[in-house]
Amino acid sequence: MNVDLSVRDLRQEDLRWCSWSGTALHLWRVAGELERARTDAVDYLAVCSPADLPVAIGGVDYEVNPATGTLWQLVVHPALRSRGIGTLLIRTAEQHIVAKGLCRAELGVEESNTRARALYERLGYLSYDRKPGVREVEEPTGLIRRYETVCTVMWKSLVIRPREDN
């Protein structure tokens, strides 16, 4: 069964439909990133169903490394994984990076997340570094704790095609 999906900017009002993407703390952070999107520091995208509800979300940060678009917070609704939605999200993010005049995409993936890493490798990303990662996570009890991990840093060269004049 094929379903037509669209990709657009994530909006504040979408967050009420995104509880599948993480905890309340995560959504609070996404809301903060949407404020940064107003300044063009980031693009925050949503892959949407025909009903215009987000089924995948993720961002591109242009300030982490000024010569690179850094993909982060990529997540697909758990019930819809392995259907090409993550690929659509990443390819659209790459188009946004190229539209900014940049030719490199980068991302970090937790070493324990072999499924995501396999997707990134399939899409042409190459690992080049390992870095410790630290973030706060919210427990089901509401307790916030420090989570430490190791991430593989991956990059991909993007081709900027010359514009054809009509």
Chimera marker file (.cmm) of the C-alpha trace (Angstrom):
<marker_set name="trace">
<marker id="1" x="0.000" y="0.000" z="0.000" r="1" g="1" b="0" radius="0.5"/>
<marker id="2" x="1.482" y="3.328" z="-1.072" r="1" g="1" b="0" radius="0.5"/>
<marker id="3" x="0.607" y="6.483" z="0.793" r="1" g="1" b="0" radius="0.5"/>
<marker id="4" x="1.451" y="9.950" z="-0.463" r="1" g="1" b="0" radius="0.5"/>
<marker id="5" x="3.621" y="11.716" z="2.080" r="1" g="1" b="0" radius="0.5"/>
<marker id="6" x="4.664" y="15.343" z="2.074" r="1" g="1" b="0" radius="0.5"/>
<marker id="7" x="7.547" y="17.116" z="3.756" r="1" g="1" b="0" radius="0.5"/>
<marker id="8" x="7.211" y="20.606" z="5.200" r="1" g="1" b="0" radius="0.5"/>
<marker id="9" x="8.498" y="22.720" z="8.042" r="1" g="1" b="0" radius="0.5"/>
<marker id="10" x="7.469" y="21.493" z="11.481" r="1" g="1" b="0" radius="0.5"/>
<marker id="11" x="5.159" y="23.958" z="13.245" r="1" g="1" b="0" radius="0.5"/>
<marker id="12" x="4.492" y="24.604" z="16.933" r="1" g="1" b="0" radius="0.5"/>
<marker id="13" x="0.928" y="23.332" z="16.579" r="1" g="1" b="0" radius="0.5"/>
<marker id="14" x="2.275" y="19.990" z="15.276" r="1" g="1" b="0" radius="0.5"/>
<marker id="15" x="3.915" y="19.184" z="18.603" r="1" g="1" b="0" radius="0.5"/>
<marker id="16" x="0.642" y="18.002" z="20.144" r="1" g="1" b="0" radius="0.5"/>
<marker id="17" x="0.658" y="15.181" z="17.534" r="1" g="1" b="0" radius="0.5"/>
<marker id="18" x="4.294" y="14.221" z="18.158" r="1" g="1" b="0" radius="0.5"/>
<marker id="19" x="4.161" y="12.497" z="21.556" r="1" g="1" b="0" radius="0.5"/>
<marker id="20" x="5.398" y="9.336" z="19.777" r="1" g="1" b="0" radius="0.5"/>
<marker id="21" x="8.746" y="11.122" z="19.138" r="1" g="1" b="0" radius="0.5"/>
<marker id="22" x="9.849" y="11.333" z="22.771" r="1" g="1" b="0" radius="0.5"/>
<marker id="23" x="9.116" y="12.585" z="26.238" r="1" g="1" b="0" radius="0.5"/>
<marker id="24" x="7.664" y="15.922" z="27.277" r="1" g="1" b="0" radius="0.5"/>
<marker id="25" x="11.258" y="17.108" z="27.831" r="1" g="1" b="0" radius="0.5"/>
<marker id="26" x="12.128" y="16.182" z="24.236" r="1" g="1" b="0" radius="0.5"/>
<marker id="27" x="9.108" y="18.037" z="22.866" r="1" g="1" b="0" radius="0.5"/>
<marker id="28" x="9.976" y="21.067" z="24.989" r="1" g="1" b="0" radius="0.5"/>
<marker id="29" x="13.432" y="21.044" z="23.380" r="1" g="1" b="0" radius="0.5"/>
<marker id="30" x="11.933" y="20.681" z="19.899" r="1" g="1" b="0" radius="0.5"/>
<marker id="31" x="9.753" y="23.728" z="20.636" r="1" g="1" b="0" radius="0.5"/>
<marker id="32" x="12.931" y="25.648" z="21.437" r="1" g="1" b="0" radius="0.5"/>
<marker id="33" x="14.484" y="24.558" z="18.152" r="1" g="1" b="0" radius="0.5"/>
<marker id="34" x="11.416" y="25.843" z="16.311" r="1" g="1" b="0" radius="0.5"/>
<marker id="35" x="12.211" y="29.256" z="17.769" r="1" g="1" b="0" radius="0.5"/>
<marker id="36" x="15.742" y="28.953" z="16.352" r="1" g="1" b="0" radius="0.5"/>
<marker id="37" x="14.214" y="28.043" z="12.972" r="1" g="1" b="0" radius="0.5"/>
<marker id="38" x="12.730" y="31.531" z="12.806" r="1" g="1" b="0" radius="0.5"/>
<marker id="39" x="16.291" y="32.887" z="12.557" r="1" g="1" b="0" radius="0.5"/>
<marker id="40" x="17.348" y="30.387" z="9.860" r="1" g="1" b="0" radius="0.5"/>
<marker id="41" x="19.854" y="28.831" z="12.276" r="1" g="1" b="0" radius="0.5"/>
<marker id="42" x="18.072" y="25.515" z="11.757" r="1" g="1" b="0" radius="0.5"/>
<marker id="43" x="15.509" y="23.859" z="9.547" r="1" g="1" b="0" radius="0.5"/>
<marker id="44" x="13.100" y="21.579" z="11.377" r="1" g="1" b="0" radius="0.5"/>
<marker id="45" x="11.177" y="19.283" z="9.049" r="1" g="1" b="0" radius="0.5"/>
<marker id="46" x="8.108" y="17.077" z="9.305" r="1" g="1" b="0" radius="0.5"/>
<marker id="47" x="7.169" y="14.208" z="7.028" r="1" g="1" b="0" radius="0.5"/>
<marker id="48" x="3.369" y="14.253" z="7.040" r="1" g="1" b="0" radius="0.5"/>
<marker id="49" x="0.582" y="11.829" z="6.277" r="1" g="1" b="0" radius="0.5"/>
<marker id="50" x="-2.201" y="12.727" z="3.827" r="1" g="1" b="0" radius="0.5"/>
<marker id="51" x="-4.062" y="14.103" z="6.880" r="1" g="1" b="0" radius="0.5"/>
<marker id="52" x="-1.086" y="16.514" z="7.350" r="1" g="1" b="0" radius="0.5"/>
<marker id="53" x="-0.036" y="14.873" z="10.636" r="1" g="1" b="0" radius="0.5"/>
<marker id="54" x="3.700" y="14.378" z="11.298" r="1" g="1" b="0" radius="0.5"/>
<marker id="55" x="4.942" y="10.787" z="11.041" r="1" g="1" b="0" radius="0.5"/>
<marker id="56" x="8.646" y="11.721" z="11.138" r="1" g="1" b="0" radius="0.5"/>
<marker id="57" x="10.531" y="14.790" z="12.292" r="1" g="1" b="0" radius="0.5"/>
<marker id="58" x="14.117" y="15.994" z="12.306" r="1" g="1" b="0" radius="0.5"/>
<marker id="59" x="16.337" y="19.003" z="12.108" r="1" g="1" b="0" radius="0.5"/>
<marker id="60" x="19.306" y="20.476" z="10.309" r="1" g="1" b="0" radius="0.5"/>
<marker id="61" x="21.504" y="22.787" z="12.369" r="1" g="1" b="0" radius="0.5"/>
<marker id="62" x="23.635" y="25.289" z="10.435" r="1" g="1" b="0" radius="0.5"/>
<marker id="63" x="25.502" y="26.668" z="13.460" r="1" g="1" b="0" radius="0.5"/>
<marker id="64" x="27.252" y="23.557" z="14.818" r="1" g="1" b="0" radius="0.5"/>
<marker id="65" x="29.724" y="23.793" z="11.932" r="1" g="1" b="0" radius="0.5"/>
<marker id="66" x="29.226" y="26.779" z="9.601" r="1" g="1" b="0" radius="0.5"/>
<marker id="67" x="30.385" y="24.826" z="6.530" r="1" g="1" b="0" radius="0.5"/>
<marker id="68" x="28.101" y="21.872" z="7.236" r="1" g="1" b="0" radius="0.5"/>
<marker id="69" x="24.458" y="21.048" z="7.762" r="1" g="1" b="0" radius="0.5"/>
<marker id="70" x="24.272" y="18.892" z="10.893" r="1" g="1" b="0" radius="0.5"/>
<marker id="71" x="21.304" y="16.524" z="10.990" r="1" g="1" b="0" radius="0.5"/>
<marker id="72" x="19.905" y="15.753" z="14.423" r="1" g="1" b="0" radius="0.5"/>
<marker id="73" x="16.804" y="14.645" z="16.332" r="1" g="1" b="0" radius="0.5"/>
<marker id="74" x="15.748" y="12.400" z="13.443" r="1" g="1" b="0" radius="0.5"/>
<marker id="75" x="12.855" y="10.164" z="14.435" r="1" g="1" b="0" radius="0.5"/>
<marker id="76" x="10.163" y="8.191" z="12.589" r="1" g="1" b="0" radius="0.5"/>
<marker id="77" x="6.933" y="7.050" z="14.244" r="1" g="1" b="0" radius="0.5"/>
<marker id="78" x="7.775" y="3.592" z="15.665" r="1" g="1" b="0" radius="0.5"/>
<marker id="79" x="4.854" y="1.884" z="13.876" r="1" g="1" b="0" radius="0.5"/>
<marker id="80" x="6.025" y="3.244" z="10.514" r="1" g="1" b="0" radius="0.5"/>
<marker id="81" x="9.732" y="2.431" z="10.516" r="1" g="1" b="0" radius="0.5"/>
<marker id="82" x="11.400" y="0.537" z="7.632" r="1" g="1" b="0" radius="0.5"/>
<marker id="83" x="9.039" y="2.013" z="5.053" r="1" g="1" b="0" radius="0.5"/>
<marker id="84" x="11.351" y="4.627" z="3.507" r="1" g="1" b="0" radius="0.5"/>
<marker id="85" x="10.098" y="7.525" z="5.627" r="1" g="1" b="0" radius="0.5"/>
<marker id="86" x="13.478" y="8.122" z="7.263" r="1" g="1" b="0" radius="0.5"/>
<marker id="87" x="15.097" y="8.117" z="3.833" r="1" g="1" b="0" radius="0.5"/>
<marker id="88" x="12.595" y="10.718" z="2.627" r="1" g="1" b="0" radius="0.5"/>
<marker id="89" x="13.295" y="12.877" z="5.695" r="1" g="1" b="0" radius="0.5"/>
<marker id="90" x="17.080" y="12.690" z="5.256" r="1" g="1" b="0" radius="0.5"/>
<marker id="91" x="17.019" y="13.303" z="1.502" r="1" g="1" b="0" radius="0.5"/>
<marker id="92" x="14.822" y="16.370" z="2.019" r="1" g="1" b="0" radius="0.5"/>
<marker id="93" x="17.146" y="17.624" z="4.766" r="1" g="1" b="0" radius="0.5"/>
<marker id="94" x="20.070" y="17.195" z="2.360" r="1" g="1" b="0" radius="0.5"/>
<marker id="95" x="18.203" y="19.276" z="-0.240" r="1" g="1" b="0" radius="0.5"/>
<marker id="96" x="17.806" y="22.035" z="2.355" r="1" g="1" b="0" radius="0.5"/>
<marker id="97" x="21.547" y="21.902" z="3.075" r="1" g="1" b="0" radius="0.5"/>
<marker id="98" x="22.390" y="22.230" z="-0.622" r="1" g="1" b="0" radius="0.5"/>
<marker id="99" x="19.877" y="25.085" z="-0.973" r="1" g="1" b="0" radius="0.5"/>
<marker id="100" x="21.911" y="26.929" z="1.697" r="1" g="1" b="0" radius="0.5"/>
<marker id="101" x="24.971" y="26.585" z="-0.557" r="1" g="1" b="0" radius="0.5"/>
<marker id="102" x="26.644" y="23.936" z="1.598" r="1" g="1" b="0" radius="0.5"/>
<marker id="103" x="28.088" y="20.702" z="0.252" r="1" g="1" b="0" radius="0.5"/>
<marker id="104" x="28.503" y="18.601" z="3.399" r="1" g="1" b="0" radius="0.5"/>
<marker id="105" x="26.051" y="16.896" z="5.738" r="1" g="1" b="0" radius="0.5"/>
<marker id="106" x="26.998" y="15.461" z="9.092" r="1" g="1" b="0" radius="0.5"/>
<marker id="107" x="25.283" y="13.528" z="11.867" r="1" g="1" b="0" radius="0.5"/>
<marker id="108" x="26.027" y="11.572" z="14.993" r="1" g="1" b="0" radius="0.5"/>
<marker id="109" x="24.544" y="8.181" z="15.791" r="1" g="1" b="0" radius="0.5"/>
<marker id="110" x="24.778" y="6.300" z="19.066" r="1" g="1" b="0" radius="0.5"/>
<marker id="111" x="26.983" y="3.272" z="18.624" r="1" g="1" b="0" radius="0.5"/>
<marker id="112" x="24.241" y="1.079" z="20.058" r="1" g="1" b="0" radius="0.5"/>
<marker id="113" x="21.806" y="2.235" z="17.326" r="1" g="1" b="0" radius="0.5"/>
<marker id="114" x="22.938" y="-0.175" z="14.615" r="1" g="1" b="0" radius="0.5"/>
<marker id="115" x="19.662" y="0.090" z="12.694" r="1" g="1" b="0" radius="0.5"/>
<marker id="116" x="19.985" y="3.862" z="12.229" r="1" g="1" b="0" radius="0.5"/>
<marker id="117" x="23.656" y="3.551" z="11.358" r="1" g="1" b="0" radius="0.5"/>
<marker id="118" x="22.829" y="0.994" z="8.656" r="1" g="1" b="0" radius="0.5"/>
<marker id="119" x="20.347" y="3.479" z="7.142" r="1" g="1" b="0" radius="0.5"/>
<marker id="120" x="22.914" y="6.278" z="7.144" r="1" g="1" b="0" radius="0.5"/>
<marker id="121" x="25.525" y="4.030" z="5.539" r="1" g="1" b="0" radius="0.5"/>
<marker id="122" x="22.990" y="2.959" z="2.887" r="1" g="1" b="0" radius="0.5"/>
<marker id="123" x="22.453" y="6.665" z="2.134" r="1" g="1" b="0" radius="0.5"/>
<marker id="124" x="26.193" y="7.230" z="1.646" r="1" g="1" b="0" radius="0.5"/>
<marker id="125" x="27.314" y="8.498" z="5.059" r="1" g="1" b="0" radius="0.5"/>
<marker id="126" x="30.841" y="7.589" z="6.140" r="1" g="1" b="0" radius="0.5"/>
<marker id="127" x="32.085" y="7.422" z="9.716" r="1" g="1" b="0" radius="0.5"/>
<marker id="128" x="35.087" y="9.548" z="10.599" r="1" g="1" b="0" radius="0.5"/>
<marker id="129" x="35.111" y="10.075" z="14.365" r="1" g="1" b="0" radius="0.5"/>
<marker id="130" x="33.752" y="8.944" z="17.723" r="1" g="1" b="0" radius="0.5"/>
<marker id="131" x="32.603" y="11.389" z="20.370" r="1" g="1" b="0" radius="0.5"/>
<marker id="132" x="31.066" y="11.090" z="23.803" r="1" g="1" b="0" radius="0.5"/>
<marker id="133" x="27.475" y="12.192" z="23.909" r="1" g="1" b="0" radius="0.5"/>
<marker id="134" x="25.630" y="13.487" z="26.939" r="1" g="1" b="0" radius="0.5"/>
<marker id="135" x="22.008" y="14.492" z="27.272" r="1" g="1" b="0" radius="0.5"/>
<marker id="136" x="19.291" y="14.686" z="29.851" r="1" g="1" b="0" radius="0.5"/>
<marker id="137" x="16.557" y="12.073" z="29.625" r="1" g="1" b="0" radius="0.5"/>
<marker id="138" x="13.225" y="11.997" z="31.352" r="1" g="1" b="0" radius="0.5"/>
<marker id="139" x="12.241" y="8.813" z="33.156" r="1" g="1" b="0" radius="0.5"/>
<marker id="140" x="8.578" y="7.673" z="33.145" r="1" g="1" b="0" radius="0.5"/>
<marker id="141" x="8.432" y="8.881" z="36.745" r="1" g="1" b="0" radius="0.5"/>
<marker id="142" x="9.304" y="12.406" z="35.580" r="1" g="1" b="0" radius="0.5"/>
<marker id="143" x="12.813" y="12.217" z="37.056" r="1" g="1" b="0" radius="0.5"/>
<marker id="144" x="15.436" y="13.738" z="34.758" r="1" g="1" b="0" radius="0.5"/>
<marker id="145" x="18.807" y="12.015" z="34.659" r="1" g="1" b="0" radius="0.5"/>
<marker id="146" x="22.067" y="12.374" z="32.772" r="1" g="1" b="0" radius="0.5"/>
<marker id="147" x="22.533" y="9.877" z="29.918" r="1" g="1" b="0" radius="0.5"/>
<marker id="148" x="26.036" y="9.256" z="28.593" r="1" g="1" b="0" radius="0.5"/>
<marker id="149" x="26.803" y="7.435" z="25.373" r="1" g="1" b="0" radius="0.5"/>
<marker id="150" x="29.326" y="7.244" z="22.556" r="1" g="1" b="0" radius="0.5"/>
<marker id="151" x="28.372" y="8.455" z="19.091" r="1" g="1" b="0" radius="0.5"/>
<marker id="152" x="29.883" y="7.689" z="15.723" r="1" g="1" b="0" radius="0.5"/>
<marker id="153" x="30.152" y="10.908" z="13.731" r="1" g="1" b="0" radius="0.5"/>
<marker id="154" x="29.331" y="10.453" z="10.045" r="1" g="1" b="0" radius="0.5"/>
<marker id="155" x="29.495" y="12.744" z="7.033" r="1" g="1" b="0" radius="0.5"/>
<marker id="156" x="28.408" y="12.831" z="3.414" r="1" g="1" b="0" radius="0.5"/>
<marker id="157" x="29.495" y="15.018" z="0.533" r="1" g="1" b="0" radius="0.5"/>
<marker id="158" x="26.535" y="16.618" z="-1.212" r="1" g="1" b="0" radius="0.5"/>
<marker id="159" x="26.602" y="17.662" z="-4.842" r="1" g="1" b="0" radius="0.5"/>
<marker id="160" x="25.604" y="21.204" z="-5.640" r="1" g="1" b="0" radius="0.5"/>
<marker id="161" x="24.275" y="21.212" z="-9.164" r="1" g="1" b="0" radius="0.5"/>
<marker id="162" x="24.571" y="24.403" z="-11.195" r="1" g="1" b="0" radius="0.5"/>
<marker id="163" x="21.270" y="26.103" z="-11.828" r="1" g="1" b="0" radius="0.5"/>
<marker id="164" x="19.999" y="25.969" z="-15.362" r="1" g="1" b="0" radius="0.5"/>
<marker id="165" x="18.868" y="29.303" z="-16.733" r="1" g="1" b="0" radius="0.5"/>
<marker id="166" x="15.612" y="29.240" z="-18.649" r="1" g="1" b="0" radius="0.5"/>
<link id1="1" id2="2" r="1" g="1" b="0" radius="0.2"/>
<link id1="2" id2="3" r="1" g="1" b="0" radius="0.2"/>
<link id1="3" id2="4" r="1" g="1" b="0" radius="0.2"/>
<link id1="4" id2="5" r="1" g="1" b="0" radius="0.2"/>
<link id1="5" id2="6" r="1" g="1" b="0" radius="0.2"/>
<link id1="6" id2="7" r="1" g="1" b="0" radius="0.2"/>
<link id1="7" id2="8" r="1" g="1" b="0" radius="0.2"/>
<link id1="8" id2="9" r="1" g="1" b="0" radius="0.2"/>
<link id1="9" id2="10" r="1" g="1" b="0" radius="0.2"/>
<link id1="10" id2="11" r="1" g="1" b="0" radius="0.2"/>
<link id1="11" id2="12" r="1" g="1" b="0" radius="0.2"/>
<link id1="12" id2="13" r="1" g="1" b="0" radius="0.2"/>
<link id1="13" id2="14" r="1" g="1" b="0" radius="0.2"/>
<link id1="14" id2="15" r="1" g="1" b="0" radius="0.2"/>
<link id1="15" id2="16" r="1" g="1" b="0" radius="0.2"/>
<link id1="16" id2="17" r="1" g="1" b="0" radius="0.2"/>
<link id1="17" id2="18" r="1" g="1" b="0" radius="0.2"/>
<link id1="18" id2="19" r="1" g="1" b="0" radius="0.2"/>
<link id1="19" id2="20" r="1" g="1" b="0" radius="0.2"/>
<link id1="20" id2="21" r="1" g="1" b="0" radius="0.2"/>
<link id1="21" id2="22" r="1" g="1" b="0" radius="0.2"/>
<link id1="22" id2="23" r="1" g="1" b="0" radius="0.2"/>
<link id1="23" id2="24" r="1" g="1" b="0" radius="0.2"/>
<link id1="24" id2="25" r="1" g="1" b="0" radius="0.2"/>
<link id1="25" id2="26" r="1" g="1" b="0" radius="0.2"/>
<link id1="26" id2="27" r="1" g="1" b="0" radius="0.2"/>
<link id1="27" id2="28" r="1" g="1" b="0" radius="0.2"/>
<link id1="28" id2="29" r="1" g="1" b="0" radius="0.2"/>
<link id1="29" id2="30" r="1" g="1" b="0" radius="0.2"/>
<link id1="30" id2="31" r="1" g="1" b="0" radius="0.2"/>
<link id1="31" id2="32" r="1" g="1" b="0" radius="0.2"/>
<link id1="32" id2="33" r="1" g="1" b="0" radius="0.2"/>
<link id1="33" id2="34" r="1" g="1" b="0" radius="0.2"/>
<link id1="34" id2="35" r="1" g="1" b="0" radius="0.2"/>
<link id1="35" id2="36" r="1" g="1" b="0" radius="0.2"/>
<link id1="36" id2="37" r="1" g="1" b="0" radius="0.2"/>
<link id1="37" id2="38" r="1" g="1" b="0" radius="0.2"/>
<link id1="38" id2="39" r="1" g="1" b="0" radius="0.2"/>
<link id1="39" id2="40" r="1" g="1" b="0" radius="0.2"/>
<link id1="40" id2="41" r="1" g="1" b="0" radius="0.2"/>
<link id1="41" id2="42" r="1" g="1" b="0" radius="0.2"/>
<link id1="42" id2="43" r="1" g="1" b="0" radius="0.2"/>
<link id1="43" id2="44" r="1" g="1" b="0" radius="0.2"/>
<link id1="44" id2="45" r="1" g="1" b="0" radius="0.2"/>
<link id1="45" id2="46" r="1" g="1" b="0" radius="0.2"/>
<link id1="46" id2="47" r="1" g="1" b="0" radius="0.2"/>
<link id1="47" id2="48" r="1" g="1" b="0" radius="0.2"/>
<link id1="48" id2="49" r="1" g="1" b="0" radius="0.2"/>
<link id1="49" id2="50" r="1" g="1" b="0" radius="0.2"/>
<link id1="50" id2="51" r="1" g="1" b="0" radius="0.2"/>
<link id1="51" id2="52" r="1" g="1" b="0" radius="0.2"/>
<link id1="52" id2="53" r="1" g="1" b="0" radius="0.2"/>
<link id1="53" id2="54" r="1" g="1" b="0" radius="0.2"/>
<link id1="54" id2="55" r="1" g="1" b="0" radius="0.2"/>
<link id1="55" id2="56" r="1" g="1" b="0" radius="0.2"/>
<link id1="56" id2="57" r="1" g="1" b="0" radius="0.2"/>
<link id1="57" id2="58" r="1" g="1" b="0" radius="0.2"/>
<link id1="58" id2="59" r="1" g="1" b="0" radius="0.2"/>
<link id1="59" id2="60" r="1" g="1" b="0" radius="0.2"/>
<link id1="60" id2="61" r="1" g="1" b="0" radius="0.2"/>
<link id1="61" id2="62" r="1" g="1" b="0" radius="0.2"/>
<link id1="62" id2="63" r="1" g="1" b="0" radius="0.2"/>
<link id1="63" id2="64" r="1" g="1" b="0" radius="0.2"/>
<link id1="64" id2="65" r="1" g="1" b="0" radius="0.2"/>
<link id1="65" id2="66" r="1" g="1" b="0" radius="0.2"/>
<link id1="66" id2="67" r="1" g="1" b="0" radius="0.2"/>
<link id1="67" id2="68" r="1" g="1" b="0" radius="0.2"/>
<link id1="68" id2="69" r="1" g="1" b="0" radius="0.2"/>
<link id1="69" id2="70" r="1" g="1" b="0" radius="0.2"/>
<link id1="70" id2="71" r="1" g="1" b="0" radius="0.2"/>
<link id1="71" id2="72" r="1" g="1" b="0" radius="0.2"/>
<link id1="72" id2="73" r="1" g="1" b="0" radius="0.2"/>
<link id1="73" id2="74" r="1" g="1" b="0" radius="0.2"/>
<link id1="74" id2="75" r="1" g="1" b="0" radius="0.2"/>
<link id1="75" id2="76" r="1" g="1" b="0" radius="0.2"/>
<link id1="76" id2="77" r="1" g="1" b="0" radius="0.2"/>
<link id1="77" id2="78" r="1" g="1" b="0" radius="0.2"/>
<link id1="78" id2="79" r="1" g="1" b="0" radius="0.2"/>
<link id1="79" id2="80" r="1" g="1" b="0" radius="0.2"/>
<link id1="80" id2="81" r="1" g="1" b="0" radius="0.2"/>
<link id1="81" id2="82" r="1" g="1" b="0" radius="0.2"/>
<link id1="82" id2="83" r="1" g="1" b="0" radius="0.2"/>
<link id1="83" id2="84" r="1" g="1" b="0" radius="0.2"/>
<link id1="84" id2="85" r="1" g="1" b="0" radius="0.2"/>
<link id1="85" id2="86" r="1" g="1" b="0" radius="0.2"/>
<link id1="86" id2="87" r="1" g="1" b="0" radius="0.2"/>
<link id1="87" id2="88" r="1" g="1" b="0" radius="0.2"/>
<link id1="88" id2="89" r="1" g="1" b="0" radius="0.2"/>
<link id1="89" id2="90" r="1" g="1" b="0" radius="0.2"/>
<link id1="90" id2="91" r="1" g="1" b="0" radius="0.2"/>
<link id1="91" id2="92" r="1" g="1" b="0" radius="0.2"/>
<link id1="92" id2="93" r="1" g="1" b="0" radius="0.2"/>
<link id1="93" id2="94" r="1" g="1" b="0" radius="0.2"/>
<link id1="94" id2="95" r="1" g="1" b="0" radius="0.2"/>
<link id1="95" id2="96" r="1" g="1" b="0" radius="0.2"/>
<link id1="96" id2="97" r="1" g="1" b="0" radius="0.2"/>
<link id1="97" id2="98" r="1" g="1" b="0" radius="0.2"/>
<link id1="98" id2="99" r="1" g="1" b="0" radius="0.2"/>
<link id1="99" id2="100" r="1" g="1" b="0" radius="0.2"/>
<link id1="100" id2="101" r="1" g="1" b="0" radius="0.2"/>
<link id1="101" id2="102" r="1" g="1" b="0" radius="0.2"/>
<link id1="102" id2="103" r="1" g="1" b="0" radius="0.2"/>
<link id1="103" id2="104" r="1" g="1" b="0" radius="0.2"/>
<link id1="104" id2="105" r="1" g="1" b="0" radius="0.2"/>
<link id1="105" id2="106" r="1" g="1" b="0" radius="0.2"/>
<link id1="106" id2="107" r="1" g="1" b="0" radius="0.2"/>
<link id1="107" id2="108" r="1" g="1" b="0" radius="0.2"/>
<link id1="108" id2="109" r="1" g="1" b="0" radius="0.2"/>
<link id1="109" id2="110" r="1" g="1" b="0" radius="0.2"/>
<link id1="110" id2="111" r="1" g="1" b="0" radius="0.2"/>
<link id1="111" id2="112" r="1" g="1" b="0" radius="0.2"/>
<link id1="112" id2="113" r="1" g="1" b="0" radius="0.2"/>
<link id1="113" id2="114" r="1" g="1" b="0" radius="0.2"/>
<link id1="114" id2="115" r="1" g="1" b="0" radius="0.2"/>
<link id1="115" id2="116" r="1" g="1" b="0" radius="0.2"/>
<link id1="116" id2="117" r="1" g="1" b="0" radius="0.2"/>
<link id1="117" id2="118" r="1" g="1" b="0" radius="0.2"/>
<link id1="118" id2="119" r="1" g="1" b="0" radius="0.2"/>
<link id1="119" id2="120" r="1" g="1" b="0" radius="0.2"/>
<link id1="120" id2="121" r="1" g="1" b="0" radius="0.2"/>
<link id1="121" id2="122" r="1" g="1" b="0" radius="0.2"/>
<link id1="122" id2="123" r="1" g="1" b="0" radius="0.2"/>
<link id1="123" id2="124" r="1" g="1" b="0" radius="0.2"/>
<link id1="124" id2="125" r="1" g="1" b="0" radius="0.2"/>
<link id1="125" id2="126" r="1" g="1" b="0" radius="0.2"/>
<link id1="126" id2="127" r="1" g="1" b="0" radius="0.2"/>
<link id1="127" id2="128" r="1" g="1" b="0" radius="0.2"/>
<link id1="128" id2="129" r="1" g="1" b="0" radius="0.2"/>
<link id1="129" id2="130" r="1" g="1" b="0" radius="0.2"/>
<link id1="130" id2="131" r="1" g="1" b="0" radius="0.2"/>
<link id1="131" id2="132" r="1" g="1" b="0" radius="0.2"/>
<link id1="132" id2="133" r="1" g="1" b="0" radius="0.2"/>
<link id1="133" id2="134" r="1" g="1" b="0" radius="0.2"/>
<link id1="134" id2="135" r="1" g="1" b="0" radius="0.2"/>
<link id1="135" id2="136" r="1" g="1" b="0" radius="0.2"/>
<link id1="136" id2="137" r="1" g="1" b="0" radius="0.2"/>
<link id1="137" id2="138" r="1" g="1" b="0" radius="0.2"/>
<link id1="138" id2="139" r="1" g="1" b="0" radius="0.2"/>
<link id1="139" id2="140" r="1" g="1" b="0" radius="0.2"/>
<link id1="140" id2="141" r="1" g="1" b="0" radius="0.2"/>
<link id1="141" id2="142" r="1" g="1" b="0" radius="0.2"/>
<link id1="142" id2="143" r="1" g="1" b="0" radius="0.2"/>
<link id1="143" id2="144" r="1" g="1" b="0" radius="0.2"/>
<link id1="144" id2="145" r="1" g="1" b="0" radius="0.2"/>
<link id1="145" id2="146" r="1" g="1" b="0" radius="0.2"/>
<link id1="146" id2="147" r="1" g="1" b="0" radius="0.2"/>
<link id1="147" id2="148" r="1" g="1" b="0" radius="0.2"/>
<link id1="148" id2="149" r="1" g="1" b="0" radius="0.2"/>
<link id1="149" id2="150" r="1" g="1" b="0" radius="0.2"/>
<link id1="150" id2="151" r="1" g="1" b="0" radius="0.2"/>
<link id1="151" id2="152" r="1" g="1" b="0" radius="0.2"/>
<link id1="152" id2="153" r="1" g="1" b="0" radius="0.2"/>
<link id1="153" id2="154" r="1" g="1" b="0" radius="0.2"/>
<link id1="154" id2="155" r="1" g="1" b="0" radius="0.2"/>
<link id1="155" id2="156" r="1" g="1" b="0" radius="0.2"/>
<link id1="156" id2="157" r="1" g="1" b="0" radius="0.2"/>
<link id1="157" id2="158" r="1" g="1" b="0" radius="0.2"/>
<link id1="158" id2="159" r="1" g="1" b="0" radius="0.2"/>
<link id1="159" id2="160" r="1" g="1" b="0" radius="0.2"/>
<link id1="160" id2="161" r="1" g="1" b="0" radius="0.2"/>
<link id1="161" id2="162" r="1" g="1" b="0" radius="0.2"/>
<link id1="162" id2="163" r="1" g="1" b="0" radius="0.2"/>
<link id1="163" id2="164" r="1" g="1" b="0" radius="0.2"/>
<link id1="164" id2="165" r="1" g="1" b="0" radius="0.2"/>
<link id1="165" id2="166" r="1" g="1" b="0" radius="0.2"/>
</marker_set>
